[in-house]
Amino acid sequence: MRKILLLLAFVGISTLLLSCHSSENQEQTKPAEQTELPPSLKGESENSNLIHLSEKEQKELSIETLRVSNNFIDYTVSAPGVVFPAPNHGSIISTPINGQISKVNKFEGQWVRKGEVLFEIQSLEFGTLVSEYLQAFAEERYQTNRLSRIKQLVEETITSTSELERATAEYDRAYASARASYSKLKAVGVSDQEIKAFTEAENIDPVLKISAPIDGIIEKNFVELGQSVNALENLSRVLDTRDVLIRAYLSPDDARMINVGDSVDVSKREKQENLLVATITSVNPGLDESSRSVIANILVPTKDGWPKPGENVRLSISTSSKKEIIAIPVKALTYDGNDPVVFVKKANGVFEKRYIGVSEMRDQNVFVDRGLEKGEEVAVSNVFSLKALSRFDIISEE
């Protein structure tokens, strides 16, 4: 029995020793814990964007640089334009009353002066207006004389004050009626000289004369001799083409850069030769509903009859930035995915890959709003070679 107990004890001690030895071996063979990430998972270090060129690479690439500065940038915006009559240089002529065209004095293409008679309209309605005025005029003259006589009688105490008050009221009514009749004649375009002539003439010819409101050329007559017309019907259109309005149609991005007073060169669509020089007069605040463009207005005097209303022209607008900005050549810019990138010179043979913010691109310039400082130098040649080298450095690090 004793031997059996000794055997069991030996087996147990042997098993315990073997277990401890196995545990030690496992601890020794267990790999050391990883305390840092592999290069492919590391974040960009401070020097990860630096490209170091060897002397051979510097000689072969001969990279040119440009020192960055912030200035007011001048640039040119091209836009289509359409010519319209200038404000107050075009007029639609219409008839204020019903009647019949009894005379046409001017025809299409003829030059007319302001106040020159273009049409004569025979109208019973006009004759009624003249008759009302003459009656009111006569009544006013009678009441004026009567009031003067009564005032004299009151001063001599021959007539009572109440009689004077009654005469004054009747005079006021006659005066108001005369003014109303006078206003009706003025409203249909009768001049003071014509109204005075009515009061002196023995017979009244009920003919209304329609005059030109501005100097200009008869663009179109809408009526003919003997035609009956209704009140407010158009008779003719007069254009003064010595000045015209050109509307420039701009994209919203271009319009943000356009200022009142900017210089504009105007040329024909089929020719590049500049024929007129003008300035931006105003810029409409919203988008045009039909063209979805921002309209800039340009008032310009014509030269040898050009341009004419309705004509299409080519516009070249010279403008500048509203504030000092940093501009770099387009050839200095490249992209890392969708992010704009430039290469900034840090030392001889050392360039930094720099991410920048681009506000917009114009002609051959890129406007930068962040990422670059005044005085820094950017590479403007072999930019794609630098980009390739920057990617090679990243791969070699991994």
BABA-587711 format. One record per residue (C-alpha): residue in one letter; chain; y, z, x. Coordinates in Angstrom, 2 decimals. Each point is the difference from the previous one (the first is absolute). Last residue first. Example, Ala and Ser with C-alpha at 12.3 -4.5 7.8 and 13.67 -1.06 7.14 Angstrom:
2
<S,A,<-1.06,7.14,13.67>>
<A,A,<-3.44,0.66,-1.37>>
END
This chain:
398
<E,A,<51.72,-46.94,5.85>>
<E,A,<2.73,-0.05,2.60>>
<S,A,<-0.93,-3.58,0.91>>
<I,A,<0.37,-1.04,-3.64>>
<I,A,<3.47,1.55,-0.26>>
<D,A,<1.10,-1.61,3.26>>
<F,A,<-1.23,-3.40,-1.19>>
<R,A,<1.99,0.39,-3.24>>
<S,A,<3.20,0.66,1.96>>
<L,A,<-0.77,-2.97,2.27>>
<A,A,<-0.27,-2.31,-3.03>>
<K,A,<3.33,1.20,-1.35>>
<L,A,<1.60,-0.43,3.40>>
<S,A,<-1.30,-3.57,0.12>>
<F,A,<1.32,-0.58,-3.52>>
<V,A,<3.46,1.11,1.12>>
<N,A,<0.02,-2.54,2.83>>
<S,A,<3.81,-0.15,-0.24>>
<V,A,<2.64,2.10,-1.77>>
<A,A,<-1.00,3.46,1.28>>
<V,A,<2.28,2.77,-1.17>>
<E,A,<2.54,1.99,2.02>>
<E,A,<1.56,3.22,-1.30>>
<G,A,<3.80,0.39,0.08>>
<K,A,<0.51,0.81,-3.68>>
<E,A,<-3.06,1.59,-1.52>>
<L,A,<-3.02,-1.52,-1.67>>
<G,A,<-2.50,1.36,-2.53>>
<R,A,<2.11,-0.21,-3.13>>
<D,A,<2.24,-2.42,-1.96>>
<V,A,<-0.75,-3.21,1.89>>
<F,A,<1.47,-3.35,-1.07>>
<V,A,<-2.07,-2.94,1.27>>
<N,A,<1.88,-3.06,1.20>>
<Q,A,<-0.78,-3.74,0.23>>
<D,A,<1.13,-0.92,-3.53>>
<R,A,<0.12,3.36,-1.75>>
<M,A,<-2.80,2.58,-0.28>>
<E,A,<0.34,3.22,-1.97>>
<S,A,<0.02,3.80,0.18>>
<V,A,<-2.68,0.17,2.69>>
<G,A,<-1.32,3.44,1.00>>
<I,A,<-1.54,0.30,3.45>>
<Y,A,<-3.36,0.79,1.64>>
<R,A,<0.28,0.10,3.80>>
<K,A,<-2.59,-1.17,2.57>>
<E,A,<1.46,1.37,3.20>>
<F,A,<0.30,-2.16,3.10>>
<V,A,<-0.52,0.86,3.67>>
<G,A,<0.20,-2.59,2.78>>
<N,A,<3.33,1.28,1.25>>
<A,A,<0.90,2.88,-2.28>>
<K,A,<0.14,0.83,-3.70>>
<K,A,<0.39,-3.51,-1.42>>
<V,A,<-0.39,0.01,-3.76>>
<F,A,<-2.60,-2.21,-1.64>>
<V,A,<0.65,-0.77,-3.67>>
<V,A,<-2.13,0.59,-3.09>>
<P,A,<0.23,-0.69,-3.73>>
<D,A,<-2.83,1.64,-2.02>>
<N,A,<-2.14,-2.18,-2.29>>
<G,A,<-2.94,-0.17,2.42>>
<D,A,<1.68,0.59,3.33>>
<Y,A,<2.78,-2.52,-0.27>>
<T,A,<2.26,-1.84,2.43>>
<L,A,<3.74,-0.06,0.63>>
<A,A,<1.88,-1.00,3.15>>
<K,A,<-0.06,-3.70,-1.00>>
<V,A,<2.01,0.85,-3.12>>
<P,A,<2.92,1.00,2.21>>
<I,A,<1.29,3.57,-0.34>>
<A,A,<2.73,1.41,-2.23>>
<I,A,<1.15,3.61,-0.13>>
<I,A,<2.54,0.74,-2.72>>
<E,A,<3.71,0.75,-0.27>>
<K,A,<1.07,0.00,-3.64>>
<K,A,<0.85,-2.53,-2.73>>
<S,A,<-1.90,-2.75,1.81>>
<S,A,<1.82,-3.30,0.42>>
<T,A,<0.65,-3.14,-2.03>>
<S,A,<0.29,-3.75,0.35>>
<I,A,<-1.01,-1.80,-3.21>>
<S,A,<-1.33,-3.57,0.23>>
<L,A,<0.13,-1.73,-3.36>>
<R,A,<-1.56,-3.30,-1.14>>
<V,A,<1.42,-1.70,-3.08>>
<N,A,<-1.11,-1.07,-3.49>>
<E,A,<2.59,-1.75,-2.19>>
<G,A,<0.71,1.02,-3.59>>
<P,A,<3.74,0.39,0.52>>
<K,A,<1.23,-2.31,2.79>>
<P,A,<0.08,0.73,3.72>>
<W,A,<1.97,-1.91,1.16>>
<G,A,<3.14,-1.65,-1.42>>
<D,A,<1.48,-0.75,3.42>>
<K,A,<-0.51,3.63,0.96>>
<T,A,<-0.51,2.52,-2.79>>
<P,A,<1.51,3.47,0.10>>
<V,A,<-2.62,2.78,0.20>>
<L,A,<-0.97,3.01,-2.08>>
<I,A,<-3.40,1.34,1.09>>
<N,A,<-2.14,2.18,-2.24>>
<A,A,<-3.20,1.67,1.24>>
<I,A,<-2.88,0.00,-2.47>>
<V,A,<-3.07,2.21,0.47>>
<S,A,<-3.14,-1.89,-0.96>>
<R,A,<-2.54,0.28,-2.81>>
<S,A,<0.88,-3.63,-0.89>>
<S,A,<0.26,0.37,-3.79>>
<E,A,<0.87,3.68,-0.34>>
<D,A,<2.47,0.10,2.90>>
<L,A,<-0.64,3.19,1.90>>
<G,A,<2.61,2.75,-0.01>>
<P,A,<3.27,1.02,1.71>>
<N,A,<1.61,-3.47,0.20>>
<V,A,<1.59,-0.58,3.39>>
<S,A,<3.69,-0.88,0.33>>
<T,A,<2.38,-2.34,1.82>>
<I,A,<-2.24,-1.00,2.94>>
<T,A,<2.12,-2.06,2.39>>
<A,A,<0.68,-3.72,0.49>>
<V,A,<-0.46,-2.80,2.54>>
<L,A,<-0.49,-3.55,-1.24>>
<L,A,<-1.69,-3.20,1.24>>
<N,A,<-2.71,1.38,2.27>>
<E,A,<-2.25,-2.84,1.17>>
<Q,A,<-3.66,0.76,-0.75>>
<K,A,<-0.38,-2.88,-2.46>>
<E,A,<-2.33,-0.51,-2.99>>
<R,A,<1.00,3.19,-1.76>>
<K,A,<3.71,-0.52,0.59>>
<S,A,<1.79,2.64,2.03>>
<V,A,<1.79,3.30,-0.50>>
<D,A,<0.49,2.46,2.88>>
<V,A,<0.52,3.57,-1.22>>
<S,A,<1.83,2.89,1.69>>
<D,A,<-0.63,3.52,-1.26>>
<G,A,<2.94,1.46,-1.96>>
<V,A,<-2.08,1.90,-2.54>>
<N,A,<-3.18,1.12,1.74>>
<I,A,<-3.50,-1.49,0.19>>
<M,A,<-2.74,2.05,1.68>>
<R,A,<-1.61,1.40,-3.13>>
<A,A,<0.13,-3.50,-1.51>>
<D,A,<-2.51,-1.31,2.53>>
<D,A,<-2.68,2.46,-1.13>>
<P,A,<0.78,-0.62,-3.70>>
<S,A,<-0.39,-3.77,0.52>>
<L,A,<3.28,-1.88,-0.25>>
<Y,A,<1.33,-2.69,-2.35>>
<A,A,<3.52,-1.00,1.05>>
<R,A,<2.37,-0.83,-2.84>>
<I,A,<2.84,-2.33,0.92>>
<L,A,<3.19,0.25,-2.04>>
<V,A,<2.41,-2.92,0.15>>
<D,A,<3.68,-0.58,0.78>>
<R,A,<1.92,-3.30,-0.27>>
<T,A,<-2.46,-0.92,-2.74>>
<D,A,<2.21,0.99,-2.94>>
<L,A,<-2.30,-0.76,-2.89>>
<V,A,<0.97,-0.87,-3.59>>
<R,A,<-2.50,-0.10,-2.88>>
<S,A,<0.65,-1.63,-3.34>>
<L,A,<0.03,0.39,-3.79>>
<N,A,<-2.26,2.96,-0.69>>
<E,A,<-0.11,1.17,-3.63>>
<L,A,<1.76,3.32,-0.59>>
<A,A,<1.25,-1.07,-3.50>>
<N,A,<-1.74,-3.07,-1.34>>
<V,A,<0.52,-3.58,1.07>>
<S,A,<0.32,-3.32,-1.79>>
<Q,A,<-0.18,-3.02,2.32>>
<G,A,<2.79,-2.57,-0.24>>
<L,A,<0.20,-0.54,3.78>>
<E,A,<-3.05,1.31,1.81>>
<V,A,<-1.37,3.42,0.87>>
<F,A,<-1.87,1.70,2.87>>
<N,A,<2.25,-1.13,2.83>>
<K,A,<-1.44,0.65,3.46>>
<E,A,<1.09,0.90,3.52>>
<I,A,<3.71,-0.43,-0.62>>
<I,A,<1.45,0.83,3.41>>
<G,A,<2.13,3.00,0.77>>
<D,A,<3.14,2.02,-0.53>>
<I,A,<-0.46,2.82,-2.48>>
<P,A,<0.43,0.81,-3.72>>
<A,A,<0.12,-3.69,-1.03>>
<S,A,<1.80,-0.48,-3.32>>
<I,A,<-1.18,-0.43,-3.61>>
<K,A,<2.75,-1.27,-2.32>>
<L,A,<-0.27,0.93,-3.67>>
<V,A,<1.21,-2.62,-2.48>>
<P,A,<1.35,1.03,-3.41>>
<D,A,<3.18,-2.17,0.25>>
<I,A,<2.78,2.07,-1.53>>
<N,A,<3.14,-1.69,-1.34>>
<E,A,<3.64,1.10,0.35>>
<A,A,<-0.47,1.52,3.44>>
<E,A,<2.00,3.03,1.20>>
<T,A,<-2.41,2.81,-0.84>>
<F,A,<-2.99,-2.04,1.18>>
<A,A,<1.73,-0.74,3.35>>
<K,A,<0.16,3.72,0.71>>
<I,A,<-3.75,0.26,-0.44>>
<E,A,<-0.52,-2.99,2.32>>
<Q,A,<2.13,1.57,2.74>>
<D,A,<-1.79,3.33,-0.42>>
<S,A,<-3.32,-1.77,0.66>>
<V,A,<-2.76,-0.47,-2.59>>
<G,A,<-3.45,0.94,1.30>>
<V,A,<-1.92,1.03,-3.12>>
<A,A,<0.75,3.67,0.62>>
<K,A,<3.72,-0.72,0.51>>
<L,A,<0.20,-1.41,-3.53>>
<K,A,<-1.74,3.05,-1.44>>
<S,A,<2.30,2.31,1.98>>
<Y,A,<3.11,-1.65,-1.49>>
<S,A,<-1.36,0.52,-3.52>>
<A,A,<-0.59,3.69,0.76>>
<R,A,<3.45,0.38,1.58>>
<A,A,<1.63,-1.60,-3.06>>
<S,A,<-1.89,2.31,-2.36>>
<A,A,<1.01,3.05,2.04>>
<Y,A,<3.68,-1.06,-0.07>>
<A,A,<-0.10,-0.57,-3.76>>
<R,A,<-1.57,3.43,-0.57>>
<D,A,<2.58,1.68,2.27>>
<Y,A,<2.84,-1.78,-1.81>>
<E,A,<-1.29,1.21,-3.36>>
<A,A,<-0.10,3.57,1.32>>
<T,A,<3.56,-0.25,1.36>>
<A,A,<1.28,-1.38,-3.28>>
<R,A,<-1.53,2.94,-1.91>>
<E,A,<1.52,2.49,2.43>>
<L,A,<3.40,-1.62,-0.33>>
<E,A,<-0.21,0.17,-3.78>>
<S,A,<-0.86,3.67,0.30>>
<T,A,<3.15,0.53,2.09>>
<S,A,<2.21,-1.04,-2.87>>
<T,A,<2.22,-3.08,0.00>>
<I,A,<3.84,-0.18,-0.02>>
<T,A,<0.44,2.83,2.48>>
<E,A,<1.66,-2.39,2.51>>
<E,A,<-2.69,0.84,2.56>>
<V,A,<-2.56,-0.51,-2.73>>
<L,A,<1.42,-3.44,-0.75>>
<Q,A,<-0.27,-1.00,3.67>>
<K,A,<-3.58,1.18,0.20>>
<I,A,<-0.72,-1.95,-3.18>>
<R,A,<1.33,-3.22,1.54>>
<S,A,<-2.10,0.36,3.18>>
<L,A,<-3.11,0.76,-2.01>>
<R,A,<0.53,-3.16,-2.07>>
<N,A,<0.44,-2.15,3.12>>
<T,A,<-3.22,1.30,1.55>>
<Q,A,<-1.85,-0.25,-3.30>>
<Y,A,<0.92,-3.70,-0.29>>
<R,A,<-1.04,-0.74,3.61>>
<E,A,<-3.30,1.82,-0.49>>
<E,A,<-0.69,-1.92,-3.20>>
<A,A,<0.71,-3.34,1.71>>
<F,A,<-2.33,0.86,2.90>>
<A,A,<-2.72,1.16,-2.39>>
<Q,A,<0.24,-3.26,-1.91>>
<L,A,<-0.02,-2.04,3.21>>
<Y,A,<-2.98,1.97,1.35>>
<E,A,<-2.05,-0.50,-3.14>>
<S,A,<0.72,-3.75,0.06>>
<V,A,<-1.06,-0.27,3.65>>
<L,A,<-3.29,1.78,-0.75>>
<T,A,<-0.62,-2.24,-3.02>>
<G,A,<0.59,-3.13,2.13>>
<F,A,<-2.57,1.30,2.48>>
<E,A,<-2.58,0.31,-2.77>>
<L,A,<0.81,-3.51,-1.14>>
<S,A,<-0.92,-1.21,3.46>>
<Q,A,<0.74,-3.03,2.15>>
<I,A,<-1.24,0.74,3.50>>
<E,A,<1.70,-1.33,3.12>>
<F,A,<-1.92,0.09,3.27>>
<L,A,<0.70,0.27,3.74>>
<V,A,<3.62,1.16,0.14>>
<E,A,<1.04,1.06,3.53>>
<G,A,<0.62,3.74,0.29>>
<K,A,<-1.81,0.32,3.36>>
<R,A,<-0.19,-3.38,1.64>>
<V,A,<-2.69,-2.60,-0.51>>
<W,A,<-2.08,-2.16,2.36>>
<Q,A,<-2.10,-2.70,-1.65>>
<G,A,<-3.78,-0.18,0.52>>
<E,A,<-0.83,0.09,-3.72>>
<F,A,<2.84,-0.98,-2.33>>
<K,A,<3.46,1.23,-0.83>>
<N,A,<2.31,-0.55,-3.00>>
<V,A,<-2.42,0.09,-2.93>>
<K,A,<1.82,-0.25,-3.33>>
<S,A,<-0.64,0.69,-3.71>>
<I,A,<-3.06,2.23,0.42>>
<Q,A,<-0.58,1.46,-3.49>>
<G,A,<0.36,3.58,-1.11>>
<N,A,<-1.40,3.51,-0.11>>
<I,A,<1.74,2.58,2.19>>
<P,A,<-0.07,1.54,3.50>>
<T,A,<-1.28,-3.18,1.69>>
<S,A,<-1.85,0.43,3.29>>
<I,A,<0.76,-0.58,3.67>>
<I,A,<-2.59,1.30,2.49>>
<S,A,<1.67,0.95,3.26>>
<G,A,<-0.88,-0.04,3.69>>
<H,A,<1.96,1.27,2.97>>
<N,A,<0.49,3.57,-1.28>>
<P,A,<-3.16,1.02,1.91>>
<A,A,<-1.12,-2.80,2.36>>
<P,A,<-2.10,-2.80,-1.46>>
<F,A,<-3.58,0.23,1.27>>
<V,A,<-1.74,-1.16,3.20>>
<V,A,<-3.61,0.97,0.72>>
<G,A,<-1.17,1.59,3.25>>
<P,A,<-3.17,0.22,2.09>>
<A,A,<-0.19,2.72,2.66>>
<S,A,<-0.08,0.38,3.78>>
<V,A,<0.72,3.41,1.51>>
<T,A,<1.42,0.24,3.52>>
<Y,A,<0.04,2.92,2.43>>
<D,A,<2.33,2.41,1.74>>
<I,A,<-1.33,3.40,1.04>>
<F,A,<2.28,3.02,0.29>>
<N,A,<-1.35,1.66,3.11>>
<N,A,<-2.79,2.23,1.29>>
<S,A,<-1.36,-0.77,3.46>>
<V,A,<-3.49,-0.55,1.42>>
<R,A,<-0.47,-1.24,3.58>>
<L,A,<-2.14,-3.12,0.13>>
<T,A,<-3.13,-0.43,2.10>>
<E,A,<-1.78,-2.90,1.70>>
<I,A,<-3.63,0.40,1.03>>
<S,A,<-0.95,-1.81,3.20>>
<L,A,<-3.62,-0.28,-1.28>>
<E,A,<-1.63,-1.09,3.28>>
<K,A,<2.05,2.20,2.31>>
<Q,A,<-0.27,3.11,-2.15>>
<E,A,<-3.73,-0.61,-0.46>>
<K,A,<-0.50,-0.25,3.78>>
<E,A,<2.02,3.14,0.62>>
<S,A,<-2.14,1.81,-2.55>>
<L,A,<1.36,0.61,-3.44>>
<H,A,<-0.19,3.40,-1.63>>
<I,A,<0.11,-0.06,-3.81>>
<L,A,<1.03,3.24,-1.69>>
<N,A,<-0.95,0.65,-3.63>>
<S,A,<-2.77,2.53,0.81>>
<N,A,<2.29,1.99,2.32>>
<E,A,<0.96,2.77,-2.41>>
<S,A,<-3.43,0.12,-1.45>>
<E,A,<-1.07,-1.91,-3.05>>
<G,A,<-2.50,1.92,-1.98>>
<K,A,<-3.59,0.25,1.34>>
<L,A,<-2.86,-1.48,-1.99>>
<S,A,<-0.72,-3.01,2.24>>
<P,A,<0.51,2.18,3.11>>
<P,A,<-2.83,2.33,-1.00>>
<L,A,<1.04,3.31,-1.49>>
<E,A,<0.02,3.22,2.03>>
<T,A,<-2.03,3.25,0.17>>
<Q,A,<-3.49,-1.40,-0.48>>
<E,A,<-2.48,2.95,0.10>>
<A,A,<-2.30,0.02,3.04>>
<P,A,<-3.44,-1.47,-0.64>>
<K,A,<-2.94,2.41,-0.83>>
<T,A,<-2.63,-0.26,2.81>>
<Q,A,<0.72,3.45,1.44>>
<E,A,<0.13,1.65,-3.40>>
<Q,A,<-3.28,-1.64,-0.98>>
<N,A,<-1.64,1.14,3.26>>
<E,A,<1.12,3.58,-0.58>>
<S,A,<-1.45,-0.03,-3.52>>
<S,A,<-3.33,-1.29,1.29>>
<H,A,<-0.19,2.79,2.62>>
<C,A,<0.72,2.62,-2.64>>
<S,A,<-2.77,-1.29,-2.26>>
<L,A,<-2.56,-0.12,2.85>>
<L,A,<0.72,3.63,0.92>>
<L,A,<-0.44,1.15,-3.61>>
<T,A,<-3.33,-1.83,-0.35>>
<S,A,<-1.31,1.55,3.22>>
<I,A,<0.99,3.51,-1.13>>
<G,A,<-1.80,-0.52,-3.33>>
<V,A,<-3.16,-1.31,1.64>>
<F,A,<-0.11,2.91,2.42>>
<A,A,<0.41,2.55,-2.81>>
<L,A,<-2.81,-1.63,-1.97>>
<L,A,<-2.33,0.15,3.01>>
<L,A,<0.83,3.68,0.67>>
<L,A,<-0.77,0.84,-3.63>>
<I,A,<-3.37,-1.81,0.18>>
<K,A,<-0.92,1.80,3.22>>
<R,A,<0.68,3.35,-1.61>>
<M,A,<-2.29,-0.85,-2.83>>
END
